[in-house]
């Protein structure tokens, strides 16, 4: 029972997990790492009413300056944690976006029938949603930007003879979209 009460849960982030000190509170741990527990306390939104109140008080006191001590932000002890998290957040991620099966079938039908003639695609009887040629062009560019799905399309049509990697497919897709 004691272990359940003391348990703070598991931390999914490895960087934070390594730097975590179980003897400190969560507020102190996050402060030491340079992270914020409550963003509303860290980034203060200026309050118009309080600003006007300070100005009025200064006028009433006839310029007598009040000694207000501003909080000096303390540098975090474990600042490398925030740096690692920032670096991890900026790192490029694998794109997992895939188009729905129905949309892939529609786009492949249009490409088979019309090639890259978007104006003719616009007038096709299967264009139920009455998409404009620019909308169709955008969908086709998106489709060509997904190497896995576009590669399957090319293989099925016999346009892709040898096994090519994703980078080669991306180059082909860019070349086809730039031809317009």
N, C-alpha and C positions, 0 to 999 in steps of 0.2 A: 504494500500500500504506500509505503514511504517513497519507493522508487517512482510510482505512478504520479505522485504529487510533485516530485522534484523534476520530472521529465518535462522538457521544454519542446519536445518534438524533434524531428530530424530535419537537418538543413540539407537541401538538395544541391546547393552550390558548393563545389569542392574548395574553392578559394576561401570562402567565408568559413567553411568547416575547419580548415587547417588553422586559421588564425583565431578561432573562437576560444575564449578562456572561460571555462565552466565555473570559475570562482567569482566571475563578475556578472553583473546584471546585463540583460540584453541591451539596455540603453547605453551603459558604459562600453560594452563590447562594440556596438555600432559606432559610437563616438570615437573610440580608439582607432577604428578602421577608416574613419573619414566618411561614414555613411550616415544617412538621416533616418531616424525612426518616424518622424512626422514631418512631411515636406512643408506643411503650413507654418511650422515654427522656424524652419530653416530659411525659406524664401518668404519674407514678410511683404505683404501687399500694403502699399501706402494707404493710410486712412485719411481721407480728405478732412473729416471732422476734427481729428486730432491735430492735424497740421494747422488748421485755422484757429484752433483753441490755443496752440502754442504761440501763434502770431499775435493773437489778441492779448494773451498774458504778457508778452514782451512789450506791447504798446502800453498796457496798464502799468507795468512796472517801470515805464519810461526808459527802456533800453537797458535796464539792469540785467546783466547776463546771468542766467541760472546755470549752475554747474551741473551738467548732466553727464554722467559717466557712460560712455558708449562701451558696449561689450566688445572686447578684442577677441576675434575668433582664434581658438587654439588650434595649432597644427596637429593633425592626427599622428598618433604614435606609430600605427601600422599603415602608413599611407600607400605602401605597395599593394595592399588589398584593393583599394579603390582604383589604382592604376591598372592592375590586372583585370578587374571587372570592366573597366572602360575599354581596354584593349580587346577583350573578348567580345564586347558589344559591337565594336567597330569591325571585327573580322567578318569577311564575307561568308555567307551561309549558303548551303546547298539549296537550290530552288526545287521545291517539291510540288510546284503548281502543275496540275494536269487539267485538261479540258474534259468536260463530261462526254460520255460515249456518244450521245445523240448529236452533240455539236461537232464532234470529230467526224461522224458519218456525214453530216450535212456539208461541212467544209470540204471533205474529200470528194463528195459528189460534185460540188461546184468546181473544184479544181480539175476533176476528170473531164467534166463537160465543157468548161469555158476556159481552162488554163488560167491566165491572169487578166482576163477581160472582165473587170469589175462592173462595168456599165451593163453588160449582158447578164451578169449574175443577179443584179438588182431586179431585173424583169422576169426572173425565173419563177415558175409556178410554185415551186417548193419554198420560196421565200415568204413564208406565212406571216412573219412579223414585219414585213415590208421594210427591211433594213436598207439603208442607203448604201451606195457603192463605197463610201468612205468607211462605214461601219463594217461592211463585209471585208474590206481591205485590212482593217485593224484586226479583225478576228483571224484572218488568214496569216497575218504577220505574227500574231500571238501563237498560232498553231505551229508556224515554222520555227518559232523560238523555243519550242519544247522538243529537245533532241530525241527523247524516247518515242513520243507519239509520231513525230514527223519522220523519224527513221523507219518506224513500222510502215508508215504510208509509202515511203520510197521503196522499201523492200517488196511490199505487196504489188507495187506497180512495175517492178523490175528496173527501176531507175537507179537502184543502188546495187552495183554488182558485187563489190567486195565488202567485207566487214569493215566499217569505218567507225572511228571513235566519235565521241560527242563533239569534240572541237571541230572536226571536219564538217559535221552536220551544221554546226553553228555558222561556219564560214559559208557554206552553200546557201543557207537561209538568208544570210546578209546579202550575198551576191544576187539572189533572186529578188529580194525586196528593193535593192538599189537599182535594178534594171528598169523600174517603172518610170 
